[in-house]
Each structure stands twice: as structure tokens, then as C-alpha cells.
Amino acid sequence: MATRKLKTNKGAAKRFKLTKKRKVKMARCFRGHLLTGKSSKRKRKMGQSSYCFEAEAKTIRKLMPYS
């Protein structure tokens, strides 16, 4: 009997992207509101994407088996 297909977690698929070398890329947080108290430099840095830590990335890769 063949093994079942794994489902992709749609919440994770919308939030994360996997690079060619299987690193997990994500958007930074704290960018939605209450931005007046934050410096321009801080807001600019938060606009850039970042990579997850390897411990979290292992879990996220399991949620997206085919990407």
C-alpha cells in the first residue's frame, strides 16, 4: 500500500518561503502599527526579510513538505 500524501500547512505556506538551499525566509514582525515611536533606521531594517533560526526552520520545513 502506498504512503499517503502529506498536506501542506497553508498558514505556514503564506508566511514563509524556502530558498534553493532550503533556508526558511520570513518577513520581520512589529511593522503593522504604532510606528511613530520607532526610528527610521529601525523601520527600514524591519522592512527587509530575514531567515529563521535553524531550530525553528526544521519545524517549518515539516509543515511544507513539497516546497
Residue pairs with C-beta under 8 A, 6 or more apart in sequence:
6 65
6 66
8 63
8 64
8 65
8 66
8 67
9 63
9 64
12 60
12 63
12 64
13 63
13 64
13 67
15 26
15 27
16 24
16 25
16 26
16 52
16 60
16 64
17 24
17 25
17 26
17 67
18 24
18 25
18 61
18 64
18 67
19 25
22 61
23 51
23 52
23 57
24 51
24 52
24 56
24 57
24 60
24 61
25 49
25 50
25 51
25 52
26 49
26 50
26 51
26 52
27 49
27 50
28 45
28 46
28 47
28 48
28 49
28 50
29 46
30 38
30 46
31 43
31 46
31 47
35 43
38 46
51 57
52 60
